[in-house]
Amino acid sequence: MRELESWFKSEILRWRTGASVTWSVLLQPVIIFLFVFIATLSLLHPYKWIGGTLAALLSLSSWGCVCLLAFVTAGITFNSAAHYTVKPTILRNTFSVVWSVVSPTRLLRAAVYSLIGGVATYALIGIVGGDYVALTRKCVDDGNSKGCLNEQHLFLILHGAFVGFLYSAYFFLHNKNYVRFPAIQQAKFFQVKSSVGPLLVGTAVTILKQLRFFYIGYYLLGHIPKDAIIFVMGLQRSMSTPVDSIWGLLDLSLLWHVWLTGTVMHFTWTFAFLLFKVYNTEPLVFQVQSSFEEDNNRCLHHSLVCSREPIIQYLGFLDLYLLARYSKERRQQLFSLSQPGGHAHNWKNVSTACLSVVESLTNAVVIHNNNAIASGFQPVRQPSGDRPTIIKKEETWNSSVSGYGFALSSHTDGSRSFIASPGVSTMNGTLSTSLSFRGPGPSVNGHHVPSTVLQDQPVIQQKKATDTIWEQLKKRKAIAFFVSDLPDAKSHTLFADCQIQVWAVEALSYLAVASYTEDTFGVVQKSLPDIVSALLQLHEAVEKHFKLMASTNRRPDKGSGIRSNNGLQFALKSALKTSIYRIVDTFEDYLSSISLSSELARRLRLFMEYRE
């Protein structure tokens, strides 16, 4: 497996990332040309406008700024690529939302991005030129020329730093590092073409919204950096209207340049990472079986179980899905028998990997459903035969030892065993379970007690005390606000990385259907009961989960930190139903002979009657 990971990183990931960075650098002059063309807009003087644009682009200093911007973009892209993930991070409570921004590493990264944002803005306004190009300018006071602070230049640089800081903060807070595989496979050119327009509009709107907070902040705190620079550099205050005043902030020309520089900088960085996503989500063809010894560990079934490098596993399941749906030649390799021996190793390895990920999600969903049901009120039978008592989720079953809470008895044959007896009420209102121990061992109050129980008592008591203190703290409103789960957080976490299950379900159904006419040796038909059973079980668990979530939870608040996993749970639900119907349509006459449990047989009958 390490050989597969090493091969992928050195020969696939590195080259794809390098290609995306190269294209982002090569497209930098085009973006800069459009920026200068718009920034120097002058409809009343078109010849002067075009001449000034060409002069700005052909000057040596402008190309130096372009090279600086290209270097900055490449650095930003490589840094973003180092933090990519194919599994979105779900922030489950308010504390995790806050910590994702204010953790020391994130703050250091945000500070670096602020510095880079200021440098990038300096390069952009240096290309355009004009009144905002320098931090100082000549001003006349009482007939003596003195240097004055160019506050408009400072305003632009601070806004660039502000945009860089927010870009770094939102990169993790809004899952911008999440590399999502497209639902519809397209060529890279068409993916980029269809994404550029929405990306540009979204960036422009985002910068415009952020300007509100920057203007308010500069109006309240803008005098601090201005006074500090004037003091350090020994400059004179300008007699013109200060920018940190109402009239100064109403300067439309300054607003235009601030919004334009922020939009171009943010778009350049986001577009570069978009290229990284497009290149690294391109399908990768793995060999079904290899004839060469050096490629034995790079086959399709190896990629399906490579959980240490998730992107390899995702690319493997994507390749399997495309194989199952479109490639008859590769399906024949999958259905073939190994020689010598005549074993269906290819199909067994692939089907086992697919069923494994499907069953793992099924188990997780079932456990979540059971916990959701148990979190409400439930009737619990009393041993005395009284009416059922309603207990809440905070109430627990505790074990105790007689003397230490255990009810103990001896056993004549020397065997050791614990026997649970019915629970009784304790002083604090919780229910306890006493255990009977049979066999020789240390004695307490004349009863035999296992030594391990006595040794574990301090640890158990300490853990219980810690849990009790934590539960009491969580009841305080101030602490509960930070540590309580946000709405639907557990559900989003459960389905955050179910894309491989979607591909596994689709691949199994397409392969099962194709085997009806292509499987000469019948290797798939032997696994058909397992496939149908796995799909029905997951479908039942997902349906139950949706009903529970619809009845107990509400839509997460805007800005709560819960970022939707882009409808993957709905894609899974749709894929399950479609896949089951696909198998039913093909094997309808034979499914009744499959051995299933009564509940699964009932659900299969609903599909066969098209009532699901």
LOLUM-923586 format. One record per residue (C-alpha): residue number from 0; residue in three letters; x, y, z. Coordinates in Angstrom, 2 decimals. Layout:
<rs>
   resi   resn        c1        c2        c3
    NUM    Ala         X         Y         Z
...
</rs>
This chain:
<rs>
   resi   resn        c1        c2        c3
      0    Met      0.00      0.00      0.00
      1    Arg      2.88      2.36      0.72
      2    Glu      4.18      1.71     -2.77
      3    Leu      0.82      2.78     -4.22
      4    Glu      0.80      5.96     -2.14
      5    Ser      4.40      6.79     -3.08
      6    Trp      3.70      6.22     -6.77
      7    Phe      0.57      8.36     -6.67
      8    Lys      2.22     11.29     -4.88
      9    Ser      5.32     11.33     -7.09
     10    Glu      3.82     10.59    -10.50
     11    Ile      0.19     11.75    -10.31
     12    Leu     -0.48     14.29     -7.56
     13    Arg      2.76     16.22     -8.02
     14    Trp      2.34     16.58    -11.77
     15    Arg     -1.34     17.48    -11.58
     16    Thr     -0.65     20.11     -8.94
     17    Gly      2.27     21.47    -10.96
     18    Ala      0.10     21.72    -14.07
     19    Ser     -2.60     23.65    -12.21
     20    Val     -0.05     26.09    -10.76
     21    Thr      1.59     26.54    -14.16
     22    Trp     -1.70     27.44    -15.80
     23    Ser     -2.61     29.86    -12.99
     24    Val      0.75     31.63    -13.49
     25    Leu      0.43     31.70    -17.29
     26    Leu     -3.05     33.19    -17.05
     27    Gln     -1.87     35.89    -14.65
     28    Pro     -0.97     38.45    -17.39
     29    Val     -4.42     37.99    -18.95
     30    Ile     -6.13     38.74    -15.64
     31    Ile     -3.85     41.74    -15.06
     32    Phe     -4.57     43.10    -18.54
     33    Leu     -8.33     42.94    -17.91
     34    Phe     -7.83     44.56    -14.50
     35    Val     -5.86     47.50    -15.94
     36    Phe     -8.32     47.86    -18.80
     37    Ile    -11.24     48.20    -16.34
     38    Ala     -9.37     50.23    -13.70
     39    Thr     -8.40     52.96    -16.19
     40    Leu    -11.88     53.13    -17.69
     41    Ser    -12.61     56.49    -19.34
     42    Leu    -15.50     56.46    -21.78
     43    Leu    -15.19     60.20    -22.47
     44    His    -11.58     59.83    -23.61
     45    Pro    -11.31     56.43    -25.35
     46    Tyr     -7.97     57.05    -27.09
     47    Lys     -6.38     58.23    -23.87
     48    Trp     -7.91     55.23    -22.11
     49    Ile     -6.50     52.68    -24.55
     50    Gly     -3.13     54.44    -24.77
     51    Gly     -2.78     54.60    -21.00
     52    Thr     -3.67     50.92    -20.72
     53    Leu     -1.03     49.90    -23.26
     54    Ala      1.57     52.17    -21.67
     55    Ala      0.92     50.65    -18.26
     56    Leu      1.19     47.11    -19.58
     57    Leu      4.36     47.68    -21.62
     58    Ser      6.41     49.37    -18.92
     59    Leu      9.20     47.41    -17.24
     60    Ser      7.95     48.19    -13.74
     61    Ser      4.52     46.79    -14.60
     62    Trp      6.01     43.49    -15.70
     63    Gly      8.00     43.39    -12.49
     64    Cys      4.71     43.72    -10.58
     65    Val      3.17     41.00    -12.77
     66    Cys      6.03     38.66    -11.91
     67    Leu      5.56     39.46     -8.22
     68    Leu      1.82     38.69     -8.47
     69    Ala      2.54     35.43    -10.29
     70    Phe      4.99     34.41     -7.56
     71    Val      2.42     35.27     -4.88
     72    Thr     -0.30     33.30     -6.66
     73    Ala      1.95     30.26     -7.01
     74    Gly      2.83     30.39     -3.31
     75    Ile     -0.82     30.73     -2.29
     76    Thr     -1.80     27.80     -4.51
     77    Phe      0.91     25.50     -3.16
     78    Asn     -0.05     26.41      0.41
     79    Ser     -3.74     25.79     -0.28
     80    Ala     -2.93     22.50     -2.01
     81    Ala     -1.10     21.35      1.12
     82    His     -4.35     21.67      3.10
     83    Tyr     -6.77     20.10      0.62
     84    Thr     -9.20     17.39      1.71
     85    Val    -11.74     15.19     -0.04
     86    Lys    -13.72     14.85      3.19
     87    Pro    -15.41     18.08      4.29
     88    Thr    -14.90     19.14      7.88
     89    Ile    -18.15     19.56      9.81
     90    Leu    -17.93     21.99     12.71
     91    Arg    -20.18     20.39     15.29
     92    Asn    -20.42     23.16     17.89
     93    Thr    -19.74     26.84     18.38
     94    Phe    -16.41     26.20     20.06
     95    Ser    -15.09     24.32     17.01
     96    Val    -16.28     27.20     14.81
     97    Val    -14.38     29.74     16.90
     98    Trp    -11.30     27.51     17.26
     99    Ser    -11.10     27.00     13.50
    100    Val    -10.32     30.72     13.25
    101    Val     -8.42     31.62     16.43
    102    Ser     -6.17     28.58     16.85
    103    Pro     -2.47     29.63     16.90
    104    Thr     -1.62     27.97     13.59
    105    Arg     -4.63     29.50     11.87
    106    Leu     -3.88     32.96     13.27
    107    Leu     -0.27     32.72     12.10
    108    Arg     -1.47     31.64      8.66
    109    Ala     -3.97     34.51      8.58
    110    Ala     -1.23     36.98      9.52
    111    Val      0.95     35.73      6.65
    112    Tyr     -1.97     35.99      4.24
    113    Ser     -2.63     39.54      5.44
    114    Leu      0.95     40.48      4.63
    115    Ile      0.67     38.79      1.21
    116    Gly     -2.61     40.58      0.57
    117    Gly     -1.00     43.94      1.25
    118    Val      1.92     43.12     -1.06
    119    Ala     -0.43     41.96     -3.84
    120    Thr     -2.49     45.14     -3.55
    121    Tyr      0.68     47.23     -3.70
    122    Ala      1.65     45.46     -6.92
    123    Leu     -1.82     45.98     -8.45
    124    Ile     -1.96     49.71     -7.77
    125    Gly      1.66     49.98     -8.94
    126    Ile      0.61     48.64    -12.35
    127    Val     -2.36     51.03    -12.65
    128    Gly     -0.41     54.05    -11.41
    129    Gly     -2.14     57.34    -10.68
    130    Asp     -2.65     59.12     -7.38
    131    Tyr     -2.66     55.95     -5.27
    132    Val      0.71     54.55     -6.28
    133    Ala      2.89     55.85     -3.38
    134    Leu      2.55     56.06      0.39
    135    Thr      3.81     59.65      0.49
    136    Arg      3.32     62.65     -1.74
    137    Lys      4.43     66.27     -1.87
    138    Cys      2.27     68.76     -0.10
    139    Val      2.68     72.54      0.26
    140    Asp      2.33     74.16      3.67
    141    Asp      3.27     77.79      4.22
    142    Gly      5.35     77.77      1.09
    143    Asn      7.57     74.86      2.17
    144    Ser      7.39     71.52      0.42
    145    Lys      7.02     68.70      2.91
    146    Gly      6.13     65.05      2.64
    147    Cys      2.53     64.14      3.46
    148    Leu      0.87     60.79      3.99
    149    Asn     -1.10     59.53      1.00
    150    Glu     -4.00     58.14      3.04
    151    Gln     -5.75     56.68     -0.01
    152    His     -2.72     54.45     -0.63
    153    Leu     -2.75     53.34      3.01
    154    Phe     -6.47     52.63      2.75
    155    Leu     -5.94     50.36     -0.26
    156    Ile     -3.05     48.46      1.35
    157    Leu     -5.00     47.89      4.57
    158    His     -7.96     46.62      2.57
    159    Gly     -5.65     44.16      0.79
    160    Ala     -4.46     42.89      4.18
    161    Phe     -8.08     42.65      5.31
    162    Val     -9.03     40.57      2.25
    163    Gly     -6.04     38.28      2.80
    164    Phe     -6.98     37.72      6.44
    165    Leu    -10.60     36.85      5.60
    166    Tyr     -9.52     34.60      2.74
    167    Ser     -7.40     32.57      5.16
    168    Ala    -10.12     32.47      7.83
    169    Tyr    -12.92     31.44      5.45
    170    Phe    -10.70     28.90      3.71
    171    Phe    -11.25     26.46      6.59
    172    Leu    -14.40     27.90      8.12
    173    His    -16.37     27.54      4.87
    174    Asn    -14.62     24.35      3.70
    175    Lys    -12.93     26.09      0.78
    176    Asn    -10.23     23.42      0.99
    177    Tyr    -12.80     20.74      0.22
    178    Val    -12.07     19.09     -3.14
    179    Arg    -15.40     17.79     -4.34
    180    Phe    -15.66     15.48     -7.32
    181    Pro    -18.15     16.73     -9.93
    182    Ala    -21.40     14.80    -10.35
    183    Ile    -21.07     14.99    -14.15
    184    Gln    -17.69     14.17    -15.63
    185    Gln    -16.51     16.77    -18.16
    186    Ala    -13.28     17.73    -19.84
    187    Lys    -11.13     20.14    -17.83
    188    Phe    -11.69     23.00    -20.25
    189    Phe    -15.47     22.81    -19.98
    190    Gln    -15.34     22.51    -16.21
    191    Val    -13.27     25.68    -15.97
    192    Lys    -15.42     27.46    -18.55
    193    Ser    -18.63     26.70    -16.67
    194    Ser    -17.13     27.77    -13.33
    195    Val    -15.40     31.05    -14.23
    196    Gly    -18.58     33.13    -14.55
    197    Pro    -20.21     32.11    -11.24
    198    Leu    -16.83     32.35     -9.51
    199    Leu    -16.24     35.91    -10.72
    200    Val    -19.73     37.06     -9.73
    201    Gly    -19.50     35.35     -6.35
    202    Thr    -16.10     36.93     -5.68
    203    Ala    -17.34     40.42     -6.59
    204    Val    -20.36     40.06     -4.30
    205    Thr    -18.23     38.68     -1.48
    206    Ile    -15.78     41.60     -1.61
    207    Leu    -18.66     44.07     -1.76
    208    Lys    -20.17     42.57      1.40
    209    Gln    -16.82     42.62      3.18
    210    Leu    -16.36     46.29      2.31
    211    Arg    -19.14     47.20      4.75
    212    Phe    -17.16     45.87      7.69
    213    Phe    -13.86     47.30      6.45
    214    Tyr    -15.35     50.79      6.02
    215    Ile    -16.87     50.69      9.49
    216    Gly    -13.62     49.43     10.99
    217    Tyr    -11.53     52.07      9.25
    218    Tyr    -13.93     54.83     10.29
    219    Leu    -13.58     53.78     13.94
    220    Leu     -9.93     52.66     14.05
    221    Gly     -8.32     54.12     10.93
    222    His     -6.60     56.89     12.87
    223    Ile     -4.39     54.34     14.68
    224    Pro     -2.29     53.14     11.70
    225    Lys     -2.41     56.61     10.14
    226    Asp     -1.03     58.34     13.23
    227    Ala      1.57     55.61     13.73
    228    Ile      2.94     55.97     10.19
    229    Ile      2.98     59.75     10.41
    230    Phe      4.90     59.56     13.70
    231    Val      7.41     56.91     12.59
    232    Met      8.13     58.45      9.17
    233    Gly      8.01     62.06     10.34
    234    Leu      5.35     63.04      7.82
    235    Gln      2.99     65.97      7.83
    236    Arg     -0.78     65.64      7.95
    237    Ser     -2.47     66.41      4.69
    238    Met     -4.86     69.34      4.54
    239    Ser     -7.24     67.36      2.32
    240    Thr    -10.28     65.57      3.65
    241    Pro     -9.15     62.57      5.75
    242    Val    -10.34     59.16      4.58
    243    Asp    -11.47     58.12      8.08
    244    Ser    -14.27     60.70      7.95
    245    Ile    -17.75     60.54      6.48
    246    Trp    -16.86     62.65      3.43
    247    Gly    -13.58     60.84      2.93
    248    Leu    -15.28     57.44      2.82
    249    Leu    -17.77     58.71      0.24
    250    Asp    -15.01     59.03     -2.37
    251    Leu    -16.44     56.98     -5.27
    252    Ser    -13.12     56.74     -7.11
    253    Leu    -11.47     55.27     -4.03
    254    Leu    -14.38     52.88     -3.55
    255    Trp    -14.07     51.72     -7.17
    256    His    -10.34     50.99     -6.85
    257    Val    -10.72     49.29     -3.45
    258    Trp    -13.48     47.00     -4.69
    259    Leu    -11.67     46.25     -7.97
    260    Thr     -8.29     45.42     -6.40
    261    Gly     -9.94     43.23     -3.76
    262    Thr    -12.01     41.39     -6.36
    263    Val     -9.04     40.73     -8.65
    264    Met     -6.83     39.50     -5.82
    265    His     -9.50     37.23     -4.33
    266    Phe    -10.55     35.91     -7.76
    267    Thr     -6.95     35.12     -8.72
    268    Trp     -6.36     33.04     -5.61
    269    Thr     -9.71     31.28     -5.81
    270    Phe     -9.34     30.58     -9.52
    271    Ala     -5.89     29.06     -8.97
    272    Phe     -7.30     26.64     -6.40
    273    Leu    -10.19     25.89     -8.76
    274    Leu     -7.63     24.72    -11.32
    275    Phe     -6.09     22.52     -8.63
    276    Lys     -9.49     20.95     -7.95
    277    Val    -10.22     20.40    -11.64
    278    Tyr     -6.89     18.71    -12.29
    279    Asn     -6.95     16.48     -9.22
    280    Thr    -10.54     15.31     -9.68
    281    Glu     -9.84     14.13    -13.21
    282    Pro    -10.55     10.37    -13.48
    283    Leu     -7.54      8.11    -13.10
    284    Val     -7.59      4.69    -14.77
    285    Phe     -6.30      1.85    -12.58
    286    Gln     -5.47     -1.55    -14.02
    287    Val     -7.94     -4.30    -13.16
    288    Gln     -5.09     -6.80    -13.22
    289    Ser     -1.41     -6.35    -14.00
    290    Ser      0.90     -8.52    -16.05
    291    Phe      4.02     -6.87    -14.65
    292    Glu      5.38     -7.42    -11.17
    293    Glu      6.19     -3.76    -10.52
    294    Asp      2.52     -2.83    -11.11
    295    Asn      1.00     -5.53     -8.89
    296    Asn      0.35     -3.09     -6.05
    297    Arg     -1.27     -0.43     -8.26
    298    Cys     -4.37     -2.33     -9.33
    299    Leu     -7.95     -1.18     -8.93
    300    His     -8.75     -3.26     -5.86
    301    His     -5.70     -1.83     -4.07
    302    Ser     -6.93      1.74     -4.62
    303    Leu    -10.37      0.84     -3.22
    304    Val     -8.92      0.00      0.20
    305    Cys     -6.30      2.78      0.36
    306    Ser     -7.89      4.67      3.25
    307    Arg     -4.60      6.24      4.38
    308    Glu     -4.61      8.46      1.28
    309    Pro     -8.32      9.23      0.79
    310    Ile     -7.95     10.82     -2.65
    311    Ile     -6.59      7.52     -4.01
    312    Gln     -9.63      5.70     -2.64
    313    Tyr    -11.96      8.31     -4.16
    314    Leu    -10.27      8.07     -7.54
    315    Gly    -10.44      4.29     -7.32
    316    Phe    -14.19      4.23     -6.69
    317    Leu    -14.70      6.82     -9.41
    318    Asp    -12.79      4.62    -11.85
    319    Leu    -14.83      1.59    -10.78
    320    Tyr    -18.07      3.52    -11.35
    321    Leu    -16.98      4.59    -14.83
    322    Leu    -15.79      1.05    -15.59
    323    Ala    -19.09     -0.46    -14.49
    324    Arg    -21.15      1.97    -16.53
    325    Tyr    -19.21      2.57    -19.74
    326    Ser    -16.31      0.11    -20.31
    327    Lys    -17.35     -3.34    -21.51
    328    Glu    -13.76     -4.38    -22.18
    329    Arg    -12.66     -3.65    -18.61
    330    Arg    -15.79     -5.32    -17.22
    331    Gln    -14.73     -8.50    -19.00
    332    Gln    -11.42     -8.35    -17.13
    333    Leu    -13.33     -7.97    -13.89
    334    Phe    -15.56    -10.99    -14.64
    335    Ser    -12.67    -13.19    -15.80
    336    Leu    -11.12    -16.08    -13.88
    337    Ser     -7.49    -16.21    -12.83
    338    Gln     -5.14    -18.74    -14.37
    339    Pro     -4.12    -21.21    -13.16
    340    Gly     -6.81    -22.17    -10.67
    341    Gly     -9.88    -20.56    -12.24
    342    His    -10.72    -18.28     -9.30
    343    Ala    -12.60    -14.98     -9.58
    344    His    -10.01    -12.99     -7.64
    345    Asn    -10.66     -9.72     -9.48
    346    Trp    -14.37     -9.73     -8.78
    347    Lys    -13.96    -10.97     -5.22
    348    Asn    -11.50     -8.22     -4.30
    349    Val    -13.57     -5.45     -5.86
    350    Ser    -16.95     -6.65     -4.55
    351    Thr    -15.54     -7.17     -1.05
    352    Ala    -14.19     -3.59     -0.98
    353    Cys    -17.53     -2.18     -2.20
    354    Leu    -19.64     -4.19      0.24
    355    Ser    -17.27     -3.25      3.06
    356    Val    -17.77      0.51      2.63
    357    Val    -21.53      0.05      2.18
    358    Glu    -21.83     -2.04      5.35
    359    Ser    -19.64      0.38      7.33
    360    Leu    -21.98      3.26      6.49
    361    Thr    -25.01      1.07      7.23
    362    Asn    -23.67      0.28     10.70
    363    Ala    -22.89      3.94     11.37
    364    Val    -26.38      5.05     10.30
    365    Val    -28.06      2.30     12.35
    366    Ile    -26.09      3.30     15.47
    367    His    -26.96      6.96     14.90
    368    Asn    -30.65      6.08     14.48
    369    Asn    -30.67      4.04     17.68
    370    Asn    -29.00      6.85     19.59
    371    Ala    -31.50      9.34     18.20
    372    Ile    -34.37      7.16     19.35
    373    Ala    -32.78      6.59     22.75
    374    Ser    -32.20     10.31     23.27
    375    Gly    -35.92     10.86     23.81
    376    Phe    -38.16      9.52     26.55
    377    Gln    -38.48      5.76     26.86
    378    Pro    -40.48      3.47     29.12
    379    Val    -38.28      1.26     31.32
    380    Arg    -39.75     -1.70     33.17
    381    Gln    -39.27     -1.91     36.91
    382    Pro    -38.31     -5.35     38.29
    383    Ser    -41.06     -5.14     40.89
    384    Gly    -43.75     -5.18     38.25
    385    Asp    -44.84     -1.57     38.83
    386    Arg    -45.87      0.74     36.05
    387    Pro    -43.15      1.70     33.59
    388    Thr    -41.09      4.65     34.75
    389    Ile    -40.10      7.33     32.28
    390    Ile    -36.39      8.11     32.35
    391    Lys    -34.46     10.72     30.42
    392    Lys    -31.27     10.32     28.43
    393    Glu    -29.26     11.79     31.31
    394    Glu    -30.15      8.79     33.48
    395    Thr    -27.75      5.89     33.26
    396    Trp    -27.40      2.30     34.41
    397    Asn    -24.63      1.96     36.95
    398    Ser    -22.83     -1.13     38.20
    399    Ser    -21.95     -1.42     41.86
    400    Val    -20.44     -4.00     44.16
    401    Ser    -22.13     -5.20     47.33
    402    Gly    -20.16     -3.63     50.14
    403    Tyr    -18.72     -2.00     47.04
    404    Gly    -22.12     -2.57     45.45
    405    Phe    -21.82     -6.26     44.32
    406    Ala    -24.19     -9.05     45.27
    407    Leu    -21.86    -12.05     45.47
    408    Ser    -22.19    -15.78     45.93
    409    Ser    -19.85    -18.77     45.93
    410    His    -19.70    -21.62     43.46
    411    Thr    -18.74    -25.16     44.36
    412    Asp    -17.00    -26.15     41.13
    413    Gly    -14.54    -23.26     41.22
    414    Ser    -15.74    -21.62     37.99
    415    Arg    -15.86    -17.87     37.63
    416    Ser    -18.82    -15.93     36.21
    417    Phe    -20.72    -12.68     36.59
    418    Ile    -24.53    -12.75     36.68
    419    Ala    -26.51     -9.55     36.21
    420    Ser    -29.46     -9.07     38.53
    421    Pro    -32.32     -6.60     38.13
    422    Gly    -31.63     -2.97     38.92
    423    Val    -32.74     -1.13     42.01
    424    Ser    -33.15      2.54     42.71
    425    Thr    -30.34      4.49     44.33
    426    Met    -30.42      7.65     46.39
    427    Asn    -29.61      9.93     43.48
    428    Gly    -32.45      8.54     41.42
    429    Thr    -30.35      6.58     38.95
    430    Leu    -30.81      2.90     38.23
    431    Ser    -28.07      0.48     39.23
    432    Thr    -27.36     -3.11     38.24
    433    Ser    -25.82     -5.49     40.76
    434    Leu    -23.68     -8.34     39.51
    435    Ser    -23.20    -11.75     41.10
    436    Phe    -19.70    -13.24     40.95
    437    Arg    -19.06    -16.93     41.35
    438    Gly    -15.66    -18.37     42.00
    439    Pro    -12.63    -18.02     44.23
    440    Gly    -10.93    -14.69     44.69
    441    Pro    -10.32    -11.92     47.23
    442    Ser    -13.08    -11.56     49.79
    443    Val    -14.97     -8.46     50.86
    444    Asn    -17.32     -8.82     53.83
    445    Gly    -17.06    -12.57     53.49
    446    His    -17.72    -12.59     49.74
    447    His    -15.32    -13.40     46.94
    448    Val    -14.47    -10.37     44.73
    449    Pro    -12.21    -10.47     41.66
    450    Ser     -9.00     -8.52     42.16
    451    Thr     -9.41     -6.70     38.84
    452    Val    -12.67     -5.17     40.07
    453    Leu    -11.00     -3.79     43.18
    454    Gln     -8.09     -2.42     41.13
    455    Asp    -10.38     -0.70     38.63
    456    Gln    -12.61      0.91     41.24
    457    Pro    -10.51      4.14     41.64
    458    Val    -10.30      4.57     37.87
    459    Ile    -14.03      4.01     37.42
    460    Gln    -14.89      6.38     40.26
    461    Gln    -12.53      9.06     38.89
    462    Lys    -14.01      8.76     35.40
    463    Lys    -17.53      8.89     36.82
    464    Ala    -16.69     12.01     38.84
    465    Thr    -15.15     13.67     35.77
    466    Asp    -18.20     12.84     33.66
    467    Thr    -20.51     14.16     36.37
    468    Ile    -18.61     17.46     36.61
    469    Trp    -18.63     17.83     32.82
    470    Glu    -22.36     17.16     32.64
    471    Gln    -22.98     19.76     35.32
    472    Leu    -20.84     22.30     33.49
    473    Lys    -22.68     21.65     30.22
    474    Lys    -25.93     22.65     31.93
    475    Arg    -24.66     26.20     32.35
    476    Lys    -25.93     28.35     29.51
    477    Ala    -22.62     30.07     28.80
    478    Ile    -20.77     26.74     28.42
    479    Ala    -23.65     24.98     26.68
    480    Phe    -23.63     27.69     24.03
    481    Phe    -20.10     26.66     23.00
    482    Val    -20.15     22.87     23.48
    483    Ser    -23.70     21.90     22.51
    484    Asp    -24.05     20.32     19.08
    485    Leu    -25.37     22.57     16.36
    486    Pro    -28.56     21.51     14.55
    487    Asp    -28.04     18.53     12.23
    488    Ala    -24.30     18.44     13.04
    489    Lys    -24.26     14.70     13.69
    490    Ser    -26.26     14.00     10.55
    491    His    -23.93     16.11      8.41
    492    Thr    -20.91     14.40      9.94
    493    Leu    -22.41     11.00      9.23
    494    Phe    -22.82     11.65      5.50
    495    Ala    -19.89     14.03      5.01
    496    Asp    -17.77     11.50      3.12
    497    Cys    -20.43      9.22      1.62
    498    Gln    -19.35      9.97     -1.96
    499    Ile    -17.50      6.65     -2.15
    500    Gln    -20.67      4.86     -0.99
    501    Val    -22.60      6.55     -3.80
    502    Trp    -20.07      5.29     -6.34
    503    Ala    -19.93      1.84     -4.71
    504    Val    -23.72      1.46     -4.83
    505    Glu    -23.90      2.61     -8.44
    506    Ala    -20.97      0.40     -9.47
    507    Leu    -22.41     -2.72     -7.83
    508    Ser    -25.77     -2.24     -9.52
    509    Tyr    -24.28     -1.56    -12.96
    510    Leu    -21.96     -4.55    -12.66
    511    Ala    -24.80     -6.79    -11.52
    512    Val    -26.94     -5.70    -14.46
    513    Ala    -24.07     -6.09    -16.94
    514    Ser    -23.31     -9.56    -15.60
    515    Tyr    -26.74    -10.76    -16.80
    516    Thr    -25.41    -10.83    -20.36
    517    Glu    -21.62    -10.52    -19.97
    518    Asp    -20.71    -12.74    -17.02
    519    Thr    -19.80    -16.00    -18.76
    520    Phe    -18.68    -17.81    -15.60
    521    Gly    -21.43    -16.54    -13.28
    522    Val    -19.06    -14.99    -10.75
    523    Val    -21.36    -12.04    -10.05
    524    Gln    -24.54    -14.07     -9.63
    525    Lys    -22.99    -15.81     -6.64
    526    Ser    -22.64    -12.42     -4.93
    527    Leu    -26.08    -11.14     -5.97
    528    Pro    -27.76    -12.02     -2.62
    529    Asp    -25.06    -10.13     -0.73
    530    Ile    -25.39     -7.12     -3.03
    531    Val    -29.18     -6.97     -2.78
    532    Ser    -29.07     -7.46      0.99
    533    Ala    -26.46     -4.72      1.49
    534    Leu    -28.37     -2.22     -0.66
    535    Leu    -31.69     -2.95      1.05
    536    Gln    -30.18     -2.64      4.52
    537    Leu    -28.54      0.69      3.72
    538    His    -31.71      1.95      2.04
    539    Glu    -33.77      1.05      5.10
    540    Ala    -31.30      2.73      7.47
    541    Val    -31.12      5.91      5.36
    542    Glu    -34.91      6.12      5.03
    543    Lys    -35.29      5.76      8.78
    544    His    -32.61      8.38      9.36
    545    Phe    -34.39     10.90      7.13
    546    Lys    -37.65     10.37      8.99
    547    Leu    -35.97     10.84     12.35
    548    Met    -34.16     13.99     11.23
    549    Ala    -37.33     15.44      9.74
    550    Ser    -39.18     14.97     13.02
    551    Thr    -36.51     16.01     15.50
    552    Asn    -34.22     18.58     13.91
    553    Arg    -34.50     21.87     12.12
    554    Arg    -32.52     23.54      9.40
    555    Pro    -29.19     24.91     10.68
    556    Asp    -28.97     28.63     11.23
    557    Lys    -27.13     30.72      8.69
    558    Gly    -23.57     31.25      9.81
    559    Ser    -23.79     28.53     12.47
    560    Gly    -20.67     26.82     11.17
    561    Ile    -22.55     23.87      9.65
    562    Arg    -21.72     23.77      6.00
    563    Ser    -23.83     21.39      3.94
    564    Asn    -21.99     18.49      2.36
    565    Asn    -23.55     19.60     -0.94
    566    Gly    -26.48     17.19     -0.81
    567    Leu    -24.47     13.98     -0.66
    568    Gln    -27.04     12.37      1.64
    569    Phe    -29.74     13.07     -0.95
    570    Ala    -27.50     11.76     -3.73
    571    Leu    -26.99      8.58     -1.70
    572    Lys    -30.72      8.16     -1.15
    573    Ser    -31.42      8.61     -4.85
    574    Ala    -28.57      6.28     -5.86
    575    Leu    -29.83      3.54     -3.55
    576    Lys    -33.38      3.61     -4.88
    577    Thr    -32.23      3.82     -8.50
    578    Ser    -29.73      0.98     -8.06
    579    Ile    -32.25     -1.34     -6.43
    580    Tyr    -34.79     -0.68     -9.18
    581    Arg    -32.06     -1.25    -11.78
    582    Ile    -31.37     -4.71    -10.33
    583    Val    -35.08     -5.47     -9.96
    584    Asp    -35.77     -4.62    -13.60
    585    Thr    -33.04     -7.03    -14.74
    586    Phe    -33.43     -9.95    -12.30
    587    Glu    -37.14     -9.65    -11.50
    588    Asp    -37.92    -13.29    -12.31
    589    Tyr    -35.09    -14.62    -10.13
    590    Leu    -35.09    -12.34     -7.06
    591    Ser    -37.85    -14.28     -5.31
    592    Ser    -35.45    -17.21     -4.89
    593    Ile    -32.84    -15.13     -3.03
    594    Ser    -32.54    -16.00      0.65
    595    Leu    -33.27    -12.87      2.67
    596    Ser    -34.61    -12.05      6.11
    597    Ser    -38.35    -11.48      6.38
    598    Glu    -37.95     -7.70      6.71
    599    Leu    -35.60     -7.41      3.73
    600    Ala    -37.82     -9.73      1.68
    601    Arg    -40.78     -7.48      2.45
    602    Arg    -38.89     -4.38      1.32
    603    Leu    -37.68     -6.14     -1.82
    604    Arg    -41.27     -7.07     -2.59
    605    Leu    -42.19     -3.38     -2.45
    606    Phe    -39.55     -2.64     -5.06
    607    Met    -40.65     -5.55     -7.22
    608    Glu    -44.21     -4.20     -7.11
    609    Tyr    -42.94     -0.63     -7.75
    610    Arg    -44.53      0.66     -4.57
    611    Glu    -41.39      1.98     -2.87
</rs>
